[in-house]
Amino acid sequence: MSKTNENKLVPKFRFPEFKNQGEWEAKELNKLGKLVNGLTYSPDDVREEGLLVLRSSNIQNGEIVLEDNVYVRPDVKGANLAEPNDILICVRNGSKALIGKNAIIPQGMPLCTHGAFMTVFRSNIPKFVFQLFQTNSFAKKVAGDLGATINSINGSNFLKYEFLIPKIPDEQNKIAACLTSLDMVITAERKKLDALREHKKGLLQNLFPQEGETVPKVRFKEFEDSGEWEVKELNELGFLINGLTYSPEDVRDNGLLVLRSSNIQDGIIDLKDCVYVKEDIKGANLIETKDILVCVRNGSKNLIGKNAIIPDDIPFATHGAFMTVFRANNPDFVYQLFQTDYYDKQVKADLGATINSINGRNFIKYEFPIPKNPKEQQKIASALSSIDELIIAQGQKLEALQLHKKGLLQGLFPNLNEVTE
């Protein structure tokens, strides 16, 4: 790929064989394909099997996944059958973040249609158009269409979205093939990450006793004769440290880092979205390496209870009032306890139907089975931590590939607004 003149209607990067093929042309989506409306169905139409109805939950990470499926009777009226290479798009949802997400229908799908909150874009150049739908330009058009309050894309507006397109089909195909091959690599690496996470889940189930059991299914050889495990409350394994309440006036561009729920991503501390307060603020309890940061209050129940262990290289930091820190005598082992079903069940029971916070006095009474021998605790922690390291490394590899794809999208597609302003 070679760099081109950025002032023309051409991408920043262009394959050498197309360098002298002239500028791209602006086209509306209605010139590239058509929309296929979704199916409105009633609960009476739903069946255990039959015609699959694709919904927003069937799009995950830009791919079609056949989980959480809904089927309707095959003879339901108004169903437009999906075809391979159709692009499935979410056009209406309670969550604005999901509107516009899309995936291309692969070969080998079962007989299916799509729901009324979805649409299908059917194009003669589907793989190229799908990559258009992954660009920042597409995301901005969707966001502009939604405005402040509307939670749906209007089909007639959608068809008027305008993009720059190479005039030569071979260039379209080359771009699509390049990005599709990278998508395949990303998918393969994501599957590796999922497999590692499933392996970790299986280890947790086997290395800790299940409900009603006093020893785990799998035990390291040297501890097979070490007797039954004992049940202990968390207050016997460490103590809680309250978070900092601060005001907007305390916030600074730099200073004392305040860790919040957004700083926990996939079980590790992430410092991309940081808030700082003045260093001499009152009431701040400083974070230490191996502290376990836990979200105890949040507008989303799904985030409550999520946790991460503080790494060695953490900067000068405290934690916010919606968080807590558990400081344990054996932090590596306790952190793994917080990844078990025991922990999840007690968090969910604590929250109940309406409460969106964990009470600290309840939290330190959570009960867990513990091996009596500290060496067995450490052996378990070491085994699981080694898997965590593999998961983190694989996650970083996947993130690097996704950033590479993002960079390619920005380089291989010109932004119509930028070149015409």
C-alpha positions as CSV (number, residue, x, y, z in Angstrom):
1,M,0.0,0.0,0.0
2,S,1.2,3.5,-0.7
3,K,0.4,6.9,0.8
4,T,-1.7,9.2,-1.4
5,N,-2.5,12.9,-1.6
6,E,-4.8,13.5,1.4
7,N,-6.6,16.5,-0.2
8,K,-8.2,14.4,-3.0
9,L,-11.2,12.1,-2.8
10,V,-9.0,9.1,-2.3
11,P,-7.9,7.2,0.8
12,K,-4.7,7.9,2.7
13,F,-3.4,4.4,1.7
14,R,-4.0,2.8,-1.6
15,F,-2.9,-0.5,-3.2
16,P,-0.2,0.3,-5.8
17,E,-2.1,-1.1,-8.7
18,F,-4.9,1.4,-8.1
19,K,-2.7,4.5,-7.4
20,N,-3.4,6.1,-10.7
21,Q,-7.0,5.1,-11.0
22,G,-8.4,8.5,-10.1
23,E,-10.6,9.8,-7.3
24,W,-13.4,7.8,-5.6
25,E,-17.0,8.9,-6.1
26,A,-19.7,9.7,-3.5
27,K,-22.7,7.4,-3.5
28,E,-25.7,7.0,-1.3
29,L,-26.5,3.6,0.1
30,N,-29.6,3.3,-2.0
31,K,-27.2,3.0,-5.0
32,L,-25.3,0.1,-3.4
33,G,-28.2,-2.1,-2.3
34,K,-31.7,-2.2,-0.7
35,L,-33.2,-2.7,2.7
36,V,-35.2,-5.7,3.7
37,N,-37.7,-5.1,6.5
38,G,-37.9,-7.3,9.6
39,L,-40.7,-9.5,10.9
40,T,-43.3,-8.4,13.4
41,Y,-44.5,-11.4,15.3
42,S,-46.6,-12.2,18.3
43,P,-45.9,-14.5,21.3
44,D,-48.5,-16.9,19.7
45,D,-46.1,-17.3,16.7
46,V,-43.2,-18.5,18.8
47,R,-42.2,-22.1,18.7
48,E,-39.5,-24.4,20.2
49,E,-38.2,-24.8,16.6
50,G,-39.1,-23.6,13.2
51,L,-38.0,-20.4,11.4
52,L,-35.1,-18.7,13.2
53,V,-35.7,-14.9,13.9
54,L,-32.4,-13.1,14.1
55,R,-32.3,-10.3,16.7
56,S,-29.7,-7.9,18.1
57,S,-28.5,-10.6,20.6
58,N,-27.5,-12.7,17.6
59,I,-24.8,-10.1,16.7
60,Q,-21.7,-10.4,18.8
61,N,-18.3,-8.8,18.0
62,G,-19.4,-8.2,14.4
63,E,-20.4,-11.8,13.8
64,I,-23.6,-13.9,13.8
65,V,-23.9,-16.1,16.8
66,L,-26.6,-18.7,17.2
67,E,-27.2,-18.3,21.0
68,D,-30.4,-17.1,22.7
69,N,-32.4,-18.0,19.6
70,V,-36.0,-17.4,19.0
71,Y,-38.1,-19.4,16.5
72,V,-41.5,-18.8,15.0
73,R,-43.8,-21.0,13.0
74,P,-42.4,-21.5,9.5
75,D,-45.6,-20.3,7.8
76,V,-45.7,-16.9,9.7
77,K,-46.8,-14.1,7.4
78,G,-44.5,-11.2,6.6
79,A,-41.2,-13.0,7.0
80,N,-38.4,-12.1,4.5
81,L,-35.9,-14.9,4.4
82,A,-32.3,-14.0,5.0
83,E,-29.7,-14.8,2.3
84,P,-25.9,-15.4,2.6
85,N,-24.0,-12.1,2.5
86,D,-27.0,-10.1,3.7
87,I,-25.9,-7.5,6.3
88,L,-28.0,-7.7,9.4
89,I,-28.3,-4.4,11.2
90,C,-29.8,-3.4,14.5
91,V,-32.0,-0.3,13.8
92,R,-34.0,-0.1,17.0
93,N,-33.1,-0.9,20.6
94,G,-33.6,0.3,24.2
95,S,-29.8,0.8,24.3
96,K,-28.5,3.4,21.9
97,A,-25.1,1.8,22.0
98,L,-26.5,-1.2,20.1
99,I,-28.1,0.7,17.3
100,G,-26.1,0.3,14.1
101,K,-24.2,-2.8,15.1
102,N,-24.1,-5.2,12.3
103,A,-22.8,-8.5,11.0
104,I,-22.7,-10.3,7.6
105,I,-24.9,-13.4,7.2
106,P,-22.5,-16.4,6.6
107,Q,-23.0,-19.4,4.3
108,G,-24.6,-22.4,6.0
109,M,-27.1,-20.6,8.1
110,P,-30.4,-22.4,9.0
111,L,-33.6,-21.1,7.5
112,C,-34.0,-17.6,9.1
113,T,-35.5,-14.2,9.0
114,H,-35.0,-11.1,11.2
115,G,-37.1,-9.3,13.7
116,A,-38.8,-5.9,13.4
117,F,-36.1,-4.1,15.4
118,M,-33.6,-5.2,12.8
119,T,-33.1,-4.6,9.1
120,V,-31.1,-6.3,6.3
121,F,-29.1,-4.5,3.7
122,R,-28.8,-6.6,0.6
123,S,-26.0,-5.5,-1.8
124,N,-24.2,-6.6,-4.9
125,I,-20.9,-5.8,-3.1
126,P,-21.8,-7.1,0.4
127,K,-18.2,-7.6,1.7
128,F,-17.1,-4.2,0.7
129,V,-20.3,-2.5,2.1
130,F,-19.9,-4.5,5.4
131,Q,-16.4,-3.0,5.8
132,L,-18.0,0.5,5.1
133,F,-20.3,-0.2,8.1
134,Q,-17.2,-0.7,10.3
135,T,-15.9,2.8,9.7
136,N,-16.0,5.9,11.9
137,S,-17.9,7.5,9.1
138,F,-20.8,5.0,9.4
139,A,-20.8,5.3,13.2
140,K,-21.0,9.1,13.0
141,K,-23.9,9.0,10.5
142,V,-25.8,6.6,12.9
143,A,-25.1,8.8,15.9
144,G,-26.3,11.9,13.9
145,D,-29.4,10.1,12.8
146,L,-30.3,9.2,16.4
147,G,-29.9,12.7,17.9
148,A,-30.5,13.2,21.6
149,T,-33.6,11.1,22.2
150,I,-34.5,8.8,19.3
151,N,-33.6,5.2,19.7
152,S,-34.0,4.0,16.1
153,I,-32.7,4.6,12.6
154,N,-35.2,5.7,10.0
155,G,-34.9,3.4,6.9
156,S,-35.3,6.3,4.4
157,N,-32.6,8.3,6.2
158,F,-30.4,5.2,6.3
159,L,-30.5,4.7,2.5
160,K,-29.3,8.3,2.1
161,Y,-26.1,7.8,4.0
162,E,-23.3,8.9,1.6
163,F,-19.9,7.3,1.3
164,L,-16.9,7.6,-1.0
165,I,-16.6,4.5,-3.1
166,P,-13.8,3.3,-5.5
167,K,-15.1,3.4,-9.1
168,I,-13.3,0.2,-10.0
169,P,-14.8,-3.1,-8.8
170,D,-11.4,-4.7,-8.5
171,E,-10.3,-2.0,-6.0
172,Q,-13.5,-2.6,-4.0
173,N,-12.8,-6.3,-3.9
174,K,-9.2,-5.8,-3.0
175,I,-10.1,-3.7,0.0
176,A,-12.8,-6.1,1.1
177,A,-10.5,-9.1,0.8
178,C,-7.7,-7.4,2.8
179,L,-10.0,-6.5,5.6
180,T,-12.0,-9.8,5.5
181,S,-8.7,-11.7,5.9
182,L,-7.9,-9.7,9.0
183,D,-11.4,-10.3,10.4
184,M,-10.7,-14.0,10.1
185,V,-7.5,-13.7,12.1
186,I,-9.3,-11.6,14.7
187,T,-12.0,-14.2,14.9
188,A,-9.5,-17.0,15.4
189,E,-7.7,-15.1,18.1
190,R,-11.0,-14.3,19.9
191,K,-11.8,-18.0,19.9
192,K,-8.5,-18.7,21.5
193,L,-9.3,-16.2,24.2
194,D,-12.7,-17.7,24.7
195,A,-11.2,-21.2,25.0
196,L,-8.7,-20.0,27.6
197,R,-11.6,-18.4,29.6
198,E,-13.6,-21.6,29.4
199,H,-10.5,-23.5,30.6
200,K,-10.2,-21.2,33.6
201,K,-13.9,-21.6,34.3
202,G,-13.5,-25.4,34.3
203,L,-10.4,-25.2,36.6
204,L,-12.4,-23.0,39.1
205,Q,-15.2,-25.6,39.2
206,N,-12.7,-28.5,39.7
207,L,-10.2,-26.9,42.1
208,F,-12.9,-25.6,44.5
209,P,-15.4,-27.8,46.2
210,Q,-18.9,-27.6,44.7
211,E,-22.0,-26.9,46.8
212,G,-22.5,-29.6,49.4
213,E,-18.9,-30.9,49.0
214,T,-16.0,-30.6,51.4
215,V,-13.2,-31.3,49.0
216,P,-12.6,-30.4,45.4
217,K,-13.0,-32.8,42.5
218,V,-9.4,-32.3,41.5
219,R,-6.7,-31.9,44.1
220,F,-2.9,-31.6,43.8
221,K,-1.2,-34.9,44.7
222,E,0.7,-33.6,47.6
223,F,-2.5,-32.5,49.3
224,E,-4.7,-35.5,48.7
225,D,-4.4,-36.6,52.3
226,S,-4.7,-33.1,53.8
227,G,-8.3,-33.6,55.0
228,E,-11.5,-31.6,54.3
229,W,-11.7,-27.9,53.6
230,E,-13.2,-25.6,56.1
231,V,-15.8,-22.8,55.6
232,K,-14.7,-19.3,56.5
233,E,-16.1,-15.8,56.3
234,L,-14.3,-13.1,54.4
235,N,-13.7,-11.2,57.6
236,E,-11.3,-14.0,58.6
237,L,-9.3,-13.6,55.4
238,G,-8.8,-9.8,55.4
239,F,-10.6,-6.5,55.7
240,L,-12.4,-3.8,53.7
241,I,-11.1,-0.3,52.9
242,N,-13.7,2.3,52.1
243,G,-13.5,4.5,49.0
244,L,-13.2,8.2,48.6
245,T,-16.1,10.7,48.3
246,Y,-14.9,13.7,46.3
247,S,-16.5,16.7,44.6
248,P,-16.0,18.1,41.1
249,E,-13.9,20.9,42.7
250,D,-11.4,18.2,43.8
251,V,-10.7,16.9,40.3
252,R,-7.4,17.8,38.6
253,D,-5.6,17.0,35.3
254,N,-3.1,15.0,37.3
255,G,-2.5,14.1,41.0
256,L,-4.0,11.2,43.0
257,L,-5.6,8.6,40.7
258,V,-9.1,7.6,41.7
259,L,-9.9,4.0,40.6
260,R,-13.5,3.5,39.5
261,S,-15.6,0.7,38.0
262,S,-14.4,1.8,34.5
263,N,-10.9,0.9,35.5
264,I,-11.8,-2.7,35.8
265,Q,-11.9,-4.3,32.3
266,D,-12.0,-8.1,31.8
267,G,-10.7,-8.7,35.3
268,I,-7.6,-6.5,35.1
269,I,-6.9,-2.9,36.0
270,D,-7.2,-0.6,32.9
271,L,-5.9,3.0,33.1
272,K,-7.5,4.4,29.9
273,D,-10.3,6.3,31.5
274,C,-8.8,8.0,34.6
275,V,-9.9,10.6,37.1
276,Y,-7.4,12.5,39.3
277,V,-8.0,14.6,42.4
278,K,-5.7,16.8,44.4
279,E,-3.1,14.9,46.3
280,D,-3.8,16.3,49.7
281,I,-7.5,15.5,49.6
282,K,-8.9,14.3,52.9
283,G,-10.4,10.8,53.3
284,A,-8.3,9.0,50.7
285,N,-7.1,5.5,51.6
286,L,-4.1,4.7,49.4
287,I,-4.1,1.6,47.2
288,E,-1.5,-1.1,47.8
289,T,-0.2,-3.8,45.4
290,K,-2.3,-7.0,45.7
291,D,-5.3,-5.1,47.0
292,I,-8.5,-6.4,45.4
293,L,-10.6,-3.6,43.9
294,V,-14.3,-4.4,44.0
295,C,-17.3,-2.5,42.5
296,V,-20.0,-2.3,45.2
297,R,-22.4,0.3,43.8
298,N,-23.4,1.0,40.2
299,G,-26.4,2.0,38.0
300,S,-25.9,-1.3,36.2
301,K,-26.3,-4.5,38.4
302,N,-24.1,-6.4,36.0
303,L,-21.1,-4.4,37.1
304,I,-21.6,-4.9,40.8
305,G,-19.2,-7.4,42.2
306,K,-16.7,-7.2,39.4
307,N,-13.2,-7.1,40.7
308,A,-9.5,-7.0,39.8
309,I,-6.2,-7.4,41.7
310,I,-4.0,-4.3,41.9
311,P,-0.8,-4.9,39.9
312,D,2.8,-4.0,40.9
313,D,3.1,-1.0,38.6
314,I,0.0,0.9,39.8
315,P,0.6,4.7,40.2
316,F,-0.2,6.7,43.3
317,A,-3.9,5.9,43.7
318,T,-7.0,5.6,45.8
319,H,-10.5,4.3,44.9
320,G,-13.9,6.0,44.6
321,A,-16.9,5.8,47.0
322,F,-18.7,3.3,44.7
323,M,-15.8,0.9,45.1
324,T,-14.2,-0.9,48.0
325,V,-10.9,-2.6,48.5
326,F,-10.4,-6.0,50.1
327,R,-7.0,-6.3,51.6
328,A,-6.3,-10.0,52.2
329,N,-3.6,-12.0,54.0
330,N,-3.3,-14.3,51.0
331,P,-4.5,-11.9,48.2
332,D,-3.8,-14.2,45.2
333,F,-5.9,-17.0,46.6
334,V,-8.8,-14.7,47.7
335,Y,-8.8,-13.0,44.3
336,Q,-9.5,-16.5,42.8
337,L,-12.2,-17.1,45.4
338,F,-13.9,-13.9,43.9
339,Q,-13.9,-15.6,40.5
340,T,-16.0,-18.6,41.7
341,D,-19.7,-19.4,41.6
342,Y,-19.7,-19.1,45.4
343,Y,-18.9,-15.4,45.0
344,D,-21.3,-14.7,42.2
345,K,-24.2,-16.4,44.0
346,Q,-23.6,-14.4,47.2
347,V,-23.4,-11.1,45.3
348,K,-26.7,-11.8,43.5
349,A,-28.4,-12.8,46.7
350,D,-27.1,-9.6,48.4
351,L,-28.5,-7.4,45.6
352,G,-31.9,-8.9,45.5
353,A,-34.5,-7.6,43.1
354,T,-34.0,-3.8,43.4
355,I,-30.9,-3.0,45.4
356,N,-28.0,-1.7,43.3
357,S,-25.2,-2.0,45.9
358,I,-23.4,-4.4,48.1
359,N,-23.5,-3.7,51.9
360,G,-20.0,-3.9,53.3
361,R,-21.2,-5.6,56.5
362,N,-22.9,-8.3,54.4
363,F,-19.9,-8.6,52.1
364,I,-17.4,-9.5,54.8
365,K,-19.7,-12.3,55.9
366,Y,-19.6,-14.0,52.6
367,E,-18.6,-17.7,53.1
368,F,-16.1,-19.7,51.2
369,P,-14.6,-23.2,51.5
370,I,-10.9,-22.9,52.3
371,P,-8.1,-25.5,52.4
372,K,-6.6,-25.6,55.9
373,N,-3.0,-25.8,54.5
374,P,-1.7,-22.4,53.3
375,K,0.6,-24.2,50.9
376,E,-2.5,-25.7,49.2
377,Q,-4.1,-22.3,48.9
378,Q,-0.9,-20.9,47.3
379,K,-0.6,-23.9,44.9
380,I,-4.2,-23.3,43.7
381,A,-3.6,-19.5,43.4
382,S,-0.4,-20.1,41.4
383,A,-2.1,-22.5,39.0
384,L,-5.0,-20.2,38.3
385,S,-2.8,-17.1,38.1
386,S,-0.7,-18.7,35.4
387,I,-3.9,-19.1,33.3
388,D,-4.8,-15.5,34.0
389,E,-1.4,-14.5,32.6
390,L,-2.2,-16.4,29.4
391,I,-5.6,-14.8,29.2
392,I,-4.2,-11.3,29.7
393,A,-1.5,-11.9,27.0
394,Q,-4.1,-13.3,24.6
395,G,-6.4,-10.3,25.3
396,Q,-3.6,-7.9,24.5
397,K,-2.9,-9.7,21.3
398,L,-6.5,-9.5,20.3
399,E,-6.7,-5.8,21.2
400,A,-3.6,-5.1,19.1
401,L,-5.2,-6.8,16.1
402,Q,-8.4,-4.8,16.6
403,L,-6.4,-1.5,16.7
404,H,-4.6,-2.6,13.6
405,K,-8.0,-3.1,11.9
406,K,-9.2,0.3,13.1
407,G,-6.1,1.9,11.6
408,L,-6.6,0.1,8.3
409,L,-10.2,1.3,8.1
410,Q,-9.1,4.9,8.7
411,G,-6.4,4.5,6.0
412,L,-8.3,2.6,3.4
413,F,-11.5,4.6,3.4
414,P,-11.6,8.4,2.9
415,N,-14.0,10.3,5.1
416,L,-16.4,12.3,2.8
417,N,-16.9,15.1,5.4
418,E,-13.2,15.5,5.9
419,V,-12.3,15.8,2.3
420,T,-15.2,18.2,1.4
421,E,-14.9,20.6,4.3
